[in-house]
Amino acid sequence: MDLITASADHSHINADNTGAHIMAKTFSFAILHFTVAFTVGYLLTGSMMVGGLLAVIEPACNTVVFHFHEKAWKRFEENSLEPHATAFNPGLIHLH
């Protein structure tokens, strides 16, 4: 199997993406995220209270930011530059 064929075959990627599998991955990532936020806060301040607050506040803020990030990407994808790609002439750029 050559590299092009191997990279084009993505059938294995979604094979285990059942609802339960996705929820398990989401839950494990949430635990990991809370643990990292707590640990960083605790190590920087020595306070379990600050670590605990960061473990709750930081993921909550990221959830809100992620919502707006997704909206921005959706708008970007809808207004893709693809229709304008044919107007670009790479021969006009002199590269070394």
Phi, psi and omega in degrees: 000127180275170185298320181295316179295318181296319182285337181277341182271100181250018184297332181286340186295314184266006184298322183256014183273058173280167179304316181294321180295315180296318179295322178296318178294319179297315180296316181295323178292321178299316178299316179299316181297313179299320181295316179296314180299315179298313184297316179297315179298317180293315181294325181284330186244338185077007182251124176291330179294314178296317177301316179294318178297317178296323180296335179263314187289315184298312177296326178296317177296318179297327178296316179293314180298320180299321178302312181289327176298316179296318178298318180295317179294323178297316179297318179299315180294324178292328180256039184305151177278000183306318179298336181267355185298328181289342180282345182279129179245104183295345179291344181279348182258130179260109180245149176247000000 
